[in-house]
């Protein structure tokens, strides 16, 4: 209903920025009404036929990235609260409070300190869920819940660390508790995320040896946990481990290449992890005087050269926030135009017919998917759960009109755009 009303409002609105604000209001309303559980979990993929009953009964969907979306909701709301005032700031803090509660539940429900769940629900595991998804009963105090385990590093890089890094200013004790619990877990299990059954999760190695020492994203995630813990808590173990990772294991120095692109083939979700990590690590290093700052800046510069051609609004805005002197008015104009064209429909409907006319690339992409030769206009792309982690060259996507994603992707970019443009130096 909110998005239908938005379409009418946009038709009667001429200034571009007003239209962006109206779009943000509609997406936020839909997020709060249909995509957030009473516990604060962001349900980024819902079935419109059942969501009302699901919210009432707690039979939430089987989701793989609940911690990512819940953490990014908290982080973006805290970022908004840092530049807003009056009612808008109070609204942002209320949104952040709610999402932080969801992230805290995802950590508490596992019964293992510092271990996040991928998803949780106030009900038994979903019927027919494959064994590899590792649904389990909730831990002590959460017996009425079940949770999905086998968490991966991206739930920490995209969810936990941004939430802690951006919310520490407004919710210092809660941020401290979340990140020190994660640090305790990594110390206890030798830098490896470990499920309650004692098994290391599939993508949970955050040690310097992850991927034979080549997985920069995993190493930086582990480093980020201890760097944030050291900044928020006086326990000397956190600073000692951070310094060990930096000085002995050379994690920042050896982690400057965060993704690969070979003949145009890449994993765009890895880029999202990189930019969320830099969004946290670079400001933290600047505040704390961390000698790793120079390595982070070099890594970000490499990442920027790799993604610049993708016209990714979120990555551009993180870059502009961290390197304002290198952010031209032209870059911000590109972002504004992209957000203005951002589709209001987040249902899995068929894309516009014009997509079939887009020139194809000769070589397929990951998983042999056909890709466009150039960036596809955002209004033509198949719907995505989160635009900024998806290929901007994509041409295909499944159709299921009763399935709807949240507009959190628009909101995280729009609120960062508002922050950057209010502080951007005149060129």
Secondary structure, 3 states (H helix, E strand, C coil): CHHHHHHHHHHCCCCHHHHHHHHHHHHHHHHHHHCECCCCCECCEEECCCHHHHHHHCCCCCCCCHHHHHHHHHHHHHHHHCCCCHHHHHHHHHHHHHHHHHHHHHHHCCCCCCCCCCEEECCCCCCCCCHHHCEEECCCCCCCCEEECCCCHHHHHHHHHHHHHHHCCCCHHHHHHHHHHHHHHHHHCCCEEECCCCCEEEEEECCCCCCCCCCHHHHHHHHHHHHHHHHHCCCHHHHHHHHHHHHHCCCCCCCCCCCCCECCECCHHHHHHHHHHHHHHHHHHHHHCCCCHHHHHHHHHHHHHHHHHHCCHHHHHHHHHHCHHHCCHHHHHHHHHHHHHCCCCCEECCCCHHHHHCCECCCCCHHHCCEECCCCCHHHCCCCCCHHHCCCCECCCCCEEEEEECCHHHHHHHHHHHHHHHHCCCC
